[in-house]
Amino acid sequence: MRLARDHKYQLLLRMVQRLHQAGQEWPADESLPARLLWGAHTPSDRTTVLNDVVQGFEAGVGSGVWPGVLMVG
């Protein structure tokens, strides 16, 4: 399904660039090619998930401990 939407994502990113150009936040003559790269939905290694949760909590990103607990789950 992601491959079927790849062209739409590229159009969306191009539209965002043009909106920034219209708002003069981005140089008007500069348009960069953009593409989304997707990773796995769920990591298979619990140690990696736990390390990510701990690093996110220490960095203060995220909405608290509970989503991390659900990820380790």
C-alpha positions as CSV (number, residue, x, y, z in Angstrom):
1,M,0.0,0.0,0.0
2,R,2.9,2.4,0.7
3,L,4.3,1.9,-2.8
4,A,0.9,2.8,-4.3
5,R,0.9,6.1,-2.4
6,D,4.5,6.9,-3.0
7,H,3.7,9.4,-5.8
8,K,1.1,11.1,-3.6
9,Y,3.6,11.6,-0.8
10,Q,6.0,13.2,-3.2
11,L,3.3,15.6,-4.4
12,L,2.4,16.4,-0.8
13,L,6.0,17.2,0.1
14,R,6.3,19.3,-3.0
15,M,3.2,21.2,-2.0
16,V,4.6,21.9,1.5
17,Q,7.8,23.3,-0.1
18,R,5.7,25.6,-2.3
19,L,3.7,26.8,0.6
20,H,6.9,27.7,2.4
21,Q,8.1,29.4,-0.7
22,A,4.9,31.4,-1.0
23,G,5.2,32.4,2.7
24,Q,8.8,33.5,1.9
25,E,10.2,31.0,4.5
26,W,12.1,29.1,1.8
27,P,14.1,30.6,-1.2
28,A,11.8,30.7,-4.2
29,D,14.3,29.3,-6.7
30,E,15.2,26.3,-4.5
31,S,13.1,23.1,-4.8
32,L,14.5,19.9,-3.4
33,P,13.4,16.5,-4.3
34,A,11.8,14.8,-1.3
35,R,10.8,11.3,-0.5
36,L,9.5,9.4,2.6
37,L,11.2,6.3,3.6
38,W,9.3,4.0,5.9
39,G,10.7,1.7,8.5
40,A,9.2,-1.3,10.2
41,H,6.0,-0.6,12.2
42,T,7.2,-2.5,15.2
43,P,10.7,-3.4,16.2
44,S,11.2,-7.1,16.8
45,D,13.9,-6.6,19.5
46,R,12.5,-5.7,22.9
47,T,15.9,-4.4,24.1
48,T,15.9,-1.9,21.2
49,V,12.3,-0.8,22.1
50,L,13.2,-0.4,25.8
51,N,16.4,1.6,25.0
52,D,14.3,3.9,22.7
53,V,11.7,4.4,25.4
54,V,14.4,5.2,28.0
55,Q,16.2,7.6,25.7
56,G,13.0,9.4,24.8
57,F,11.9,9.7,28.4
58,E,15.4,11.1,29.4
59,A,15.3,13.6,26.5
60,G,11.8,14.8,27.5
61,V,10.1,13.9,24.3
62,G,6.8,12.1,24.3
63,S,3.8,12.4,26.4
64,G,4.9,10.5,29.4
65,V,5.8,7.0,30.6
66,W,2.6,5.2,29.7
67,P,3.0,5.2,25.9
68,G,6.5,3.7,26.5
69,V,5.1,1.0,28.7
70,L,2.6,0.2,26.0
71,M,5.4,-0.1,23.4
72,V,7.4,-2.5,25.6
73,G,4.1,-4.3,26.3
